[in-house]
């Protein structure tokens, strides 16, 4: 059952239908950049993903660092020393003794080995490092999935802004023609001032919308640049002659169950909870004894020159080498209640981590449910807006014919024009909402892969 759920995916299958408007045709060019090209650029340049990758590599070293505490610690040293002393005194009978000078030169080589035999804190720390690495790998996988979603979202935002701007410019052109016609009729006395002012107001509103959409397009392009570090002249878009299918399985509970089991961010949080639980054991080990093996080897070469007054110096030399080995047992007796306080602190941190995990689980399930309902809403909206566009186009044509025959006025034409272009903008929003919510549903479920982006990319190339 679990394998079946993991394999769940949103069926993004489309079938071509007849194009009902020239505006719905997707224009493809050899210079257009597709979604996968943008994603590859994001993979190489997105700072959030690169930070995640660096964090993963740093965490990998944590395992080696903690394992080193369980391995032998070997050090070597060499010491060269010289002493020069003058000695004088008196004999047993109180008479002065012969003063002498003593010069000693010595060289000592030492090798020391320390091996931890038992230290519970070191073993727990190694387990924690392994769990942190697992959490980091899961977080990095989640970062990659988030990058797919963010790159696709930024990509579709640009396309949506471009199509909306193009639609508004077409609307602006149509309203300008109606304004010019109304102005001519007004100046010739065939139209009243109200008709002219309505035409002017609609044109001005559309003009303001164009300015706003140009700004939105610039912002969308800049958002895409932040992820990819590139600007793109043209992107592959999606036409309107597609037929959207329902998610498979078409059951919100199935997707929620998969999300609770497979979401990478949630799995990483589970690993962090285990780390926090082991931190209790690590701090409690402050009450436990530790046992270490110590082995030392030394080699000393010493030369001594002793001079009595003006007599010839006397030289002596000595060589010594040897080793000593021992086992040290350390038993903590009292640390000022530090160990107890640290253990209690770790317990509270574990509770906090557990609550954070529960919070993340609820957020993941909510994200899956929201993405599922948004996906279904986008499908229904696309179908509705597609029919609305067709009916608004027919209504606009009929209204224009009625205006020419004198049965409809200019206000009717303006309203029909605005309704038609509003339907075009709504259709644009719905189709890109479908694509991004399909990706976000897989993201919440933890099953999003590059093959899913390839599938969406193929749609862009075909339609």
N, C-alpha and C positions, 0 to 999 in steps of 0.2 A: 504493500500500500504506500509506504514511504517513497520507494523508488518511483512509483507512478506519480505521486504528488510533486516530487522534485522535477520531473520531466514536464510539468505543466507549462504551457506557454500561451501567450495571447496570439490567436490566429490572425495574422495580418495579411490575409489573402484578399485579393481584390480581383474584380472582373471588369473588363472594359465595357463601357456603355457608350451610346452615341453622344457626341458632343452637342449640347443644346445652345451654346453661345460661343461666339468667336473669342470672347474674353476668357473662357474656361480652358482654352488650349494651352498646354505647357510648352514653352519654347526652350529647346535644348540647344546648347552650343558646345563646340569642342573646347571652349575656354571656360565653361562652367565648372565650378569646383563641387565635388559631391561630398556627401556626409562622411564617408570613410576617410577621405583625404583630410577633412577638417579634424576628425577624431585622431588621426595619426599625428597631426601637428599639435593637437592638445596633449597627447600622450608624451610628446617630447618637450613641451614648453609650459604646461600648466604648473604653476608654483605649488598649489595645494598637493598635487599628485607627487611632485618631486620631493616635497617636504616629507610626505608619507613614506616614500622610498628610502630617503635618508634615515628616517626614524627606524625603519625596519632593519637596515644595515647596522645601525648603532645597537639595536636590541640584540641582534645576533651575537655581537661581541660580549654581551652581558652573560651569556651561557659560558663562554670561555673564561671570563673573569671569575665567575663563581666556582667553576670547576677547578681553577688554579689553587683554591684554598684547600682542596683535598689531595693535591699532588705534592711531592717533595719540594721543599724550599732549600736550595743549595746556594751558598755564597762563599766567596774566597777573598782573602785579604793578604796583603804583604806589608810588613812594618820594618823600617830601617831606623835605628836609634843610635845615639852617641851620647856618652856621659863623660865628663871631665871633672874629677874631684881632687882637691888637695887635702891631705890628712896630716894632722900633728896631734901630739898628746904627751903622756908621761908614762913611765914604766911603773911596775908594782912598788918599787922603792921610792917613787916620787921623782926620780930623775927624768929629765926630758928624753922622749923617744926620738928616733930619727924620723923627720918628716918625709913623706913620700907623696907622689902624684899618681893617680890612677885614671887611665883612659880606657873606656870600654866601648867597642863597636859591635852591635848585634843586628842580625837580620832574622826576622821571623815570618814564616809562611803558614797560613792557617786556612783550612777548609772546614765549613760547618754545614751540616745537613739537619733539617728539622722536618719531621713528618707527623702530620696530625693523624692520630690513631682513632680518636673519637671526639667529635665536636658536633653535636646535633644541629646547632645553628647553621653550620656550613652545609650540611646535607639539605636542610629545609630551604636555604637560600638558593641552592642549585635547582631544586624543584620549582621554586618561584621563578627563577630565570627562564626555565623551559616553558612555563605557563605564560610568562610575559612575551616570549618569542611567539608562541601560538597566537596570543591575542594580537600581537603586532602584525602577524601574517594575515589574520582575518581582517584587521582594520585596513591593511593595505589593499586587500581584495575588495573591501567595501569602498575604499577610495577610488579604485579603478572603476567600479560600477557607478559611483557618483559622478566620476568624470564623464562616463558615457552619457549619463542623463543630462549633466550640465552642458556638455558640448552639443548634444541634440537640441536641448531647450534653447540655447543661444542661437543655434543654426536656424531653428524654426521661427524664432522671434524675428530674425532678420528677414526671412522669407515672408512672414506674415506682415511685417511692416512694409516691405516692398510692394506686396500685392495690395495692401490697403491704400498705400500712397498712389499706386497706379489706378486703382478704382476711383479714388477721390479726384484724381486729375481728369479722368474720363467724365466723372460727374461734373466737375468744374467746367469742362469744355461744353457739356450739354447745357448747363445752366447759363453759361455765357451766351450761347446761341439763343436761348429763350429770352435772356435779358435784352439782347440786341433787338430781337424781333418785337418784344414788348415796348422797348423804347421807341422804335420806329412807329409802332401803332399809336403809342401815347402822343408822340409829336404830331402825328397826322390826325389825331382825334378819334382813332378807332378803339382806343383802350383808355380806361380811366387811371387816375393817379394811384389808386389802391393796387391795381394789377402791377403797375410799374414798380411800386415800392416793395411789393411782395417778391417780385422777381429779383430786385436788387438785394433784398435781405437774404434770400436763399443763396444767391451768388456769394455774398460777403461771408455768410456762415461757412460755406464750402471752402472759400479762400482761407479762412482762419483754420479750418480743419486741415488743409494742406500744409500750412506752416507747422501745426502741431505734429502731424505725421512725419514730416521731414525731420523734425527734432527727435521723434521716437525712433526713426530709422537710424539716425546718427548714433543714438544711445545704444541701440541694439548691435550695431556694427562694432562699437567700442567694447561692449560686453563680450562679443565673440573674440575680439583681439586680445582681451585680457586673458582668455583661456588659451588661445593658439599663438599669440604674439605675431599675428598676421592679419592683414586686411585682404578682403577678397572682392574682386570686381563683380563677379556673378556667381550665384549658387544654383545648384539644381533644385528646382521646385516641383511641386505636386499639382497636377491639374485636377479639375473637378469631375472628370469622367471616370470615376471609380466607384465601386460598390463595397462599402465597409461591412465586415462580418463581425459577429459577436465574439467575445472572448471565449476560449475553450480551456477548461469547463466553464460554463456560464453559471457559476455558483460562487457567491461571495464567501461562504464559509470554507470552501476548499482553498481559496486563495489565502484566507486568514490563517488557516491551519499550516499551510506551506510557509508562510511568513514567520510564524512562531517557531518553526523547526529549522528553517534554512537561512534566515536573514543573517548576513555576515556580521553586521554591527552588533546584533543581539548575541551571536555566538562569542564575539570578542568580549562583550560585557560579562558573559558567563565565565570566561577564563579569568577575567579580572576579579570576579567574586572568589574564585578558588585561590587566587594569589592573596587576597585579603584574609581568607580563612587560614592559610598557611602562615601568614604573618603572626597570628596568635601563637602558633606553635614555636615560631622562631623566637619571639620575645619570651615565651615561657621557658625556653631552654636556658635562660639566664640563671635558673635555679639548678641546672644540671652540671655535673662535673665534666671536665675535659681532660684528655690524655694525649700527651705528645712525646715523641721519640726525638732525642737530641744526640747527634754524633759529631765530635770535633776531632780534627787531626791537625797537629802543628809540627813544624820543623824549624829549629832555631840554630843559627850559627853565630857564636860569640867570640870576639878577640879582645884580650885585655893586655894593656901595656902599663907596667908599674915601674916607677923610677924613684930610687932613694938617693936624694941629694945629687952628687955629681957622678954617682956610680952608673954603670951601664944599665939601660932599661931591661926589665924582665918581661918577656912576652909569653902569654898563655892563650890557648884557644880551646873551645869546647863545642861539641855538636850534640844536639839532643832532638829527638823526635818521638812522637807517640800520639795516642788518641785516647779519648774518653767518650763513653756512651752512657746514656741514662734515659730513664722514662720519668716524665714529670706529670704528676696528677694534680690538677688544680680543682679545688672544691670551693665554690662561692658560698659564703656564709651569710653575709649581710651587706647589702648595697644601698642602704638608706631608702628602702622601699621603691627603688627605681624600677626593678624588674616587674614588680606587681603593677605599678602605674603604667608601664609600657604595655604590659599584657592587656590591661583593661582598655587602654587607648586603642590597641589593635582590635579588640572585640567591638568597640563602637564603630571603628572604621569598616569592619566587616558588615555590621548592620547597615551602615550608610551605603556600602557597595551593593548590598542585597536589595535595598530600596531603589537604588538607581537602576539596577537590572530590571526590576518590576516596572519602573517608569518607562524604560526603554522598550520593554515588551508591549506595554500598552500603546506606546507611540507607533511601534512597528505595525501592530494590528490595525490601528486607526489609519495609518498611511495606506495599508493594503486595501482597506474598505473604501477609503476616499478615492484611491486611484481606480478601483473597480467601478464605483458609482459614477465617477467622472468620465470613465471610458464609455460606459453605457449611455451617459448623457450626451457625450460627443457624437456617438453613433446616431442616436435619435435626433439630435439637433442637425447633424449633417443631412439626414434624409428629409427632415422638415424644411430646412433652409433651401435645399435643392428644389423641392416642390414650390417653396415660396418664391424662389428666384424665377422659376418658370411662369408662375401665375403673375408675378409682378411685371415680368417682361410683357406678357400678353396684355395685362392691364395698362401698362404704359403705352403700348402700341394702340390699343383701343381708345385711350384717352387722347392721344395725339390726333387720331383720326376724328374723334368727336370734336376736338378743338378746331380742326380745320373745317369741319362742317358746321360749326357754330353751336353745337349742343353742349360743349364743355368749355369752361373758362380756363384762364392761365393758371389759376390757383390749383385746379385739378391736375393740370399737367405737372406743375412743380411738385405737388405732393406725390404723384405717381413716380416722378423721376427720383425723388429722395428715397421713396420706398424701395425702388428697384436697386439702387446702389447700396442701401443699407442691407438688403438681402445678400448682395455680393460680399460685403464685408463680414456679415455673420457666417456665411458659408466658408469663407477663408479661415475664420477663427475656429470653426468646428472641425475642419479637416486636420488642422495642425494640432488642435487639442486631442484629437483621436490618436495621432502618432505619439505625442509626448506622454499621454496617459497610459498608452500601451507599454511604453518603456518604463514608466514609473511604477506600473503594477508589477513588472518583473523585478524592478529594483527593490521594491518592498518585500517581495517574496524571496529575494536573494538568488534568483536564477538568471539574472541578466548577464549575457555574454556578448562577445563581439559578433557572433553569428546573428544575433538579434538586430544589431545595427546594420549588418550586411543585408538582412531581409528588408529593413526599412529603406536602405540605400538603393536596393534594386527597384523598389516602388518609384523612387524619385527618378531613376534612370528610364523606367518604362513609361511612366505617366507624366 
